[in-house]
């Protein structure tokens, strides 16, 4: 299947940035997960078995299809793209004419290590390291030249066609292409990604909306975390751009999520995986190159 790909940068059309945001909104599940946690806790006192069955049904959907759980505003996306540190690798809907409009249906956002920013690191004992040799290989190769990947996926109606994988590969090929014009000590070494593992919810209230009124932990109900298994499986099993799950970030605080106009705090751990650029398979001869793949030189 022939697909059209491209990489958005700071010079991209505002309409393409807005289109990415609308796709993000379609794949956003944070409020849905938070509401389900509240309903699990409320239903537990009435009919624990029914509450568990309902939550299990929802869990299967989130873990098999993935999604985004962070709240993002359009102005956030605009600011990121204007900074010059972010790129969005996109794949167009298959079947469109080569010269026709580019209607993106899958994407992956990349953040480059510029202006002193670097990828988050695993800090024991708070965080966990599963694969120490590969994690240390990332550190030794120069972790300050690692890029960061997030917001990966395809619209539901295009799921299962390998388009998200094409977006992932397009982004990594863009990084590799940029490396070819850089001296060895400035080249990007790898790409770090994360996948959510929801642990619970802090229900907030009070006059300022900052008082913790209830802490809902999945473990208190005998429930395991809700993890983005689709992302973990698809990345770790990729042959063209293998990802290695090396650990887990365990942030000390949650991040905001709005449910029915009220802000709460979703508690989430993050599986941490690495794509080493030297392991990415080269393009197949004759494969169309992505457009607008030039990246800013990492500092």
C-alpha positions in Angstrom: 0.0 0.0 0.0 1.4 3.4 -1.1 1.0 6.1 1.5 1.8 9.8 1.5 3.7 11.2 4.5 5.1 14.5 5.6 6.6 16.2 8.6 5.2 19.5 9.9 7.6 22.1 11.4 7.4 25.7 12.5 6.8 26.9 9.0 3.8 24.7 8.4 0.4 26.1 7.6 -1.8 27.1 10.6 -4.6 24.9 9.2 -2.4 21.8 9.5 -1.6 22.6 13.1 -5.4 23.1 13.8 -6.1 19.8 12.0 -3.6 18.0 14.3 -5.4 19.4 17.4 -8.8 18.2 16.2 -7.4 14.7 15.7 -5.9 14.9 19.1 -9.3 15.8 20.5 -10.9 12.8 18.8 -8.3 10.5 20.5 -8.4 12.1 23.9 -9.7 9.7 26.6 -8.5 11.3 29.8 -11.8 12.6 31.0 -13.5 9.3 30.1 -11.0 7.4 32.2 -11.3 9.8 35.1 -15.1 9.6 35.0 -15.0 5.8 34.9 -12.7 5.7 38.0 -15.3 7.9 39.9 -18.1 5.6 38.8 -16.1 2.5 39.9 -15.7 3.9 43.3 -19.3 5.1 43.6 -20.7 1.8 42.3 -18.5 -0.4 44.5 -20.6 0.2 47.6 -23.8 -0.7 45.8 -22.8 -3.7 43.6 -19.1 -4.4 43.5 -19.4 -7.1 40.9 -21.4 -5.0 38.5 -19.0 -2.1 39.0 -16.0 -4.3 38.3 -17.6 -5.8 35.1 -18.4 -2.3 33.8 -14.9 -1.1 34.4 -13.4 -4.2 32.9 -15.4 -3.6 29.7 -14.1 0.0 29.5 -10.5 -1.2 30.3 -10.5 -3.5 27.4 -11.4 -0.7 25.0 -8.7 1.7 26.4 -6.0 -0.9 26.5 -6.7 -2.3 23.0 -7.2 1.0 21.2 -5.0 3.4 23.2 -5.6 7.1 23.2 -4.3 10.3 24.8 -4.9 11.1 28.4 -3.3 14.5 28.8 -5.4 17.7 28.4 -4.0 19.8 25.5 -5.3 23.1 24.3 -4.9 24.5 20.7 -2.7 27.3 22.1 -0.4 24.6 23.5 0.1 23.0 20.1 0.6 26.5 18.5 3.2 27.4 21.0 5.1 24.1 20.6 5.2 24.3 16.8 6.2 28.0 16.9 9.1 27.2 19.2 10.9 25.3 16.4 11.6 22.3 18.8 8.6 20.2 17.7 7.7 18.2 14.6 4.7 16.2 13.7 5.1 13.2 11.4 1.9 12.6 9.5 0.3 10.0 7.1 -2.4 10.9 4.7 -5.5 8.9 4.1 -4.7 6.1 1.6 -6.2 6.3 -1.9 -6.1 10.1 -2.3 -4.6 11.4 -5.6 -0.8 12.1 -5.3 -1.3 15.8 -6.1 -4.5 16.2 -4.1 -5.1 17.6 -0.6 -3.1 16.0 2.2 -5.7 14.8 4.8 -3.7 13.4 7.7 -5.2 10.4 9.6 -2.2 9.3 11.6 0.6 11.2 13.4 3.4 11.2 15.9 4.8 14.3 17.6 8.6 14.7 18.1 10.4 17.0 20.5 14.0 17.8 19.7 16.7 18.4 22.4 17.2 22.1 21.7 17.7 25.2 24.0 18.9 23.1 26.9 15.9 20.8 27.0 16.5 17.0 27.4 14.3 13.9 27.7 13.2 12.9 31.2 15.4 10.3 32.9 14.5 7.4 35.2 15.5 8.2 38.7 15.7 5.3 41.1 14.3 4.4 43.6 11.2 6.5 42.7 11.3 5.2 39.1 11.9 1.6 37.9 14.4 0.3 35.4 13.6 -3.0 33.7 16.3 -3.2 31.1 19.4 -1.7 32.6 21.8 -2.5 29.7 19.7 -0.8 27.1 18.9 2.2 29.4 22.6 2.6 30.1 23.4 2.3 26.4 21.0 5.3 25.9 22.8 7.3 28.6 26.3 6.4 27.2 25.3 7.3 23.7 24.5 10.8 24.9 21.1 11.2 26.4 21.2 14.9 25.8 20.9 14.2 22.1 17.8 12.0 22.4 14.5 13.1 20.9 11.2 12.6 22.6 8.0 11.1 21.0 4.4 11.5 22.1 0.8 11.7 20.8 1.2 8.7 18.5 -1.8 7.0 16.8 -4.4 6.9 14.0 -8.0 7.9 13.8 -10.3 5.0 14.7 -11.7 4.6 11.2 -8.2 4.1 9.9 -7.0 1.8 12.7 -5.4 -1.5 11.9 -4.0 -0.4 8.6 -0.4 0.2 9.7 -0.7 4.0 9.3 0.4 4.9 12.8 3.5 2.7 12.1 4.1 4.7 9.0 4.0 7.9 11.0 6.4 6.5 13.5 8.8 5.4 10.7 8.5 8.7 8.9 9.5 10.7 12.0 12.5 8.5 12.7 13.6 8.7 9.1 13.5 12.4 9.3 15.8 12.3 12.4 18.2 10.0 10.6 18.1 12.2 7.5 19.1 15.2 9.6 21.9 13.3 11.2 23.6 12.8 7.8 24.3 16.6 7.7 25.6 16.9 11.3 29.0 16.2 12.9 29.0 13.0 15.0 28.9 14.8 18.3 25.7 16.7 17.3 23.8 13.8 15.9 20.6 12.5 17.5 21.2 9.1 19.1 17.8 7.7 19.9 14.1 8.5 20.4 12.4 8.1 23.8 8.7 7.4 24.1 6.2 6.8 26.9 2.9 4.9 27.3 0.4 5.6 30.0 -0.3 3.4 33.0 -3.2 4.9 34.9 -3.1 4.2 38.7 -6.0 6.2 40.0 -7.5 9.6 40.5 -7.5 12.4 43.1 -11.0 13.9 43.4 -10.6 17.6 44.1 -13.0 20.1 45.6 -13.2 22.9 48.1 -13.5 26.7 47.5 -10.3 26.8 45.5 -10.8 23.4 43.9 -7.5 22.2 45.3 -8.7 20.2 48.3 -8.2 16.4 47.8 -11.6 15.0 48.8 -11.1 11.4 47.8 -8.2 9.3 46.5 -9.3 6.5 44.2 -6.6 3.9 43.7 -7.2 1.0 41.3 -5.2 -1.2 43.7 -7.8 -0.6 46.5 -10.4 -2.4 44.3 -8.0 -5.3 43.4 -7.7 -3.8 39.9 -4.4 -3.6 38.0 -3.3 -0.4 36.3 -4.9 0.7 33.0 -2.0 0.6 30.5 -1.7 1.6 26.9 -1.0 -2.0 25.8 -1.6 -1.3 22.2 1.2 1.3 22.1 3.6 -0.9 24.1 3.0 -3.9 21.8 3.1 -2.1 18.5 6.4 -0.3 19.5 8.1 -3.3 21.0 7.2 -5.6 18.1 8.1 -3.3 15.3 10.7 -4.8 12.9 11.5 -1.6 11.0 11.9 0.6 14.1 12.1 -1.6 17.2 11.3 -0.1 20.6 12.7 -1.4 23.8 10.7 -1.0 27.0 13.4 -0.2 29.6 11.5 1.1 32.7 8.7 3.1 34.2 8.5 6.7 35.3 6.5 7.2 38.5 5.8 11.0 38.8 5.2 12.3 42.4 2.2 14.2 41.3 -0.7 13.8 38.9 -1.9 16.0 36.1 -5.1 17.9 35.6 -8.2 16.4 34.0 -11.6 18.1 33.7 -14.7 16.0 34.4 -18.1 17.9 33.9 -16.3 21.2 34.3 -14.5 20.3 37.5 -10.8 19.8 37.6 -9.3 16.7 39.2 -5.9 15.0 39.2 -5.2 11.8 37.3 -2.4 9.7 38.8 -0.4 8.0 36.0 2.9 6.1 35.7 4.6 6.0 32.3 6.2 3.1 30.6 9.5 4.3 29.1 10.8 2.9 25.9 13.7 3.7 23.5 14.2 3.5 19.8 17.9 3.5 18.9 18.2 5.2 15.5 21.0 2.8 14.4 18.5 0.0 14.6 15.9 1.6 12.3 15.7 -0.3 9.0 16.6 1.7 5.9 13.8 2.7 3.5 12.9 0.2 0.7 14.4 1.4 -2.6 11.8 3.4 -4.6 9.8 4.2 -1.5 8.5 7.8 -1.6 10.3 10.2 0.7 8.4 12.2 3.2 8.1 15.9 2.4 9.4 18.7 4.6 11.7 16.5 6.7 14.5 19.0 7.4 14.9 19.3 11.2 16.6 22.0 13.2 20.1 21.2 14.3 20.1 19.8 17.9 22.2 21.7 20.4 
